[in-house]
Amino acid sequence: MEIIYLSFILMLSIFLGFELIAKVPATLHTPLMSGSNAISGITVVGAMVSAGAGHSGLATFLGFLAVALATINVIGGYMVTDRMLAMFKKKK
């Protein structure tokens, strides 16, 4: 029964996330990217705690994988944000 409950929460969060992001105007996209980068930074910290807890080999591997993917997400987000902000700079 727990797997059904967790699957429902996952599907609901995917649906709500898609609906919220689809309705964001272009002028708000860059500030939202900066906010999501901060949240991803928190994810990196949580993943490092999980990787270093030393519960089992699988938990350490999954924690390492979470650190790697969250780090890629943060770096990519900042690169996209920087590129979008460069589009609004005045040309000399």
C-alpha positions as CSV (number, residue, x, y, z in Angstrom):
1,M,0.0,0.0,0.0
2,E,2.9,2.3,0.7
3,I,4.2,2.0,-2.9
4,I,0.8,3.2,-4.2
5,Y,0.9,6.2,-1.9
6,L,4.4,7.2,-2.9
7,S,3.7,6.7,-6.6
8,F,0.6,8.9,-6.2
9,I,2.8,11.7,-4.6
10,L,5.4,11.3,-7.4
11,M,2.8,11.6,-10.2
12,L,1.1,14.5,-8.5
13,S,4.4,16.4,-8.1
14,I,5.3,15.8,-11.7
15,F,2.0,17.1,-12.9
16,L,2.0,20.1,-10.6
17,G,5.6,21.0,-11.5
18,F,4.9,20.8,-15.2
19,E,1.8,22.9,-14.9
20,L,3.6,25.6,-12.8
21,I,6.6,25.8,-15.0
22,A,4.5,25.9,-18.2
23,K,2.7,29.0,-17.0
24,V,5.8,31.1,-16.1
25,P,6.3,34.1,-18.4
26,A,9.7,34.5,-20.0
27,T,10.6,37.6,-17.9
28,L,10.4,35.6,-14.7
29,H,12.4,32.6,-16.0
30,T,15.9,33.9,-15.0
31,P,15.0,34.8,-11.4
32,L,13.3,31.4,-11.0
33,M,16.4,29.7,-12.4
34,S,18.5,31.4,-9.7
35,G,16.1,30.2,-7.1
36,S,16.1,26.7,-8.3
37,N,20.0,26.7,-8.3
38,A,19.9,27.6,-4.6
39,I,17.6,24.7,-4.0
40,S,19.9,22.4,-5.9
41,G,22.7,23.6,-3.8
42,I,20.8,22.5,-0.7
43,T,20.3,19.1,-2.5
44,V,24.1,18.9,-2.9
45,V,24.6,19.3,0.8
46,G,21.9,16.7,1.6
47,A,23.5,14.3,-0.9
48,M,26.9,14.7,0.7
49,V,25.5,13.9,4.1
50,S,23.8,10.8,2.7
51,A,27.0,9.7,0.9
52,G,29.1,10.2,4.0
53,A,26.7,8.5,6.5
54,G,28.4,5.1,5.9
55,H,25.2,3.0,6.2
56,S,26.0,0.6,3.4
57,G,27.8,0.4,0.1
58,L,24.6,1.0,-1.9
59,A,23.6,4.1,0.2
60,T,27.1,5.5,-0.3
61,F,27.0,4.9,-4.1
62,L,23.5,6.5,-4.4
63,G,24.7,9.4,-2.3
64,F,27.7,9.9,-4.6
65,L,25.4,9.7,-7.6
66,A,23.1,12.3,-6.1
67,V,26.1,14.6,-5.4
68,A,27.3,14.2,-9.0
69,L,23.9,14.8,-10.6
70,A,23.0,17.8,-8.3
71,T,26.4,19.4,-9.0
72,I,25.8,19.0,-12.8
73,N,22.4,20.6,-12.3
74,V,23.8,23.6,-10.3
75,I,26.6,24.2,-12.8
76,G,24.3,23.9,-15.8
77,G,21.7,26.2,-14.2
78,Y,24.2,28.9,-13.5
79,M,25.6,28.6,-17.1
80,V,22.1,29.0,-18.5
81,T,21.3,31.9,-16.2
82,D,24.5,33.7,-17.1
83,R,23.8,33.2,-20.8
84,M,20.3,34.5,-20.5
85,L,21.5,37.6,-18.5
86,A,24.2,38.2,-21.2
87,M,21.4,38.5,-23.8
88,F,20.0,41.5,-22.0
89,K,23.2,43.4,-21.7
90,K,23.7,46.5,-23.9
91,K,26.0,45.9,-26.8
92,K,29.0,48.3,-27.0
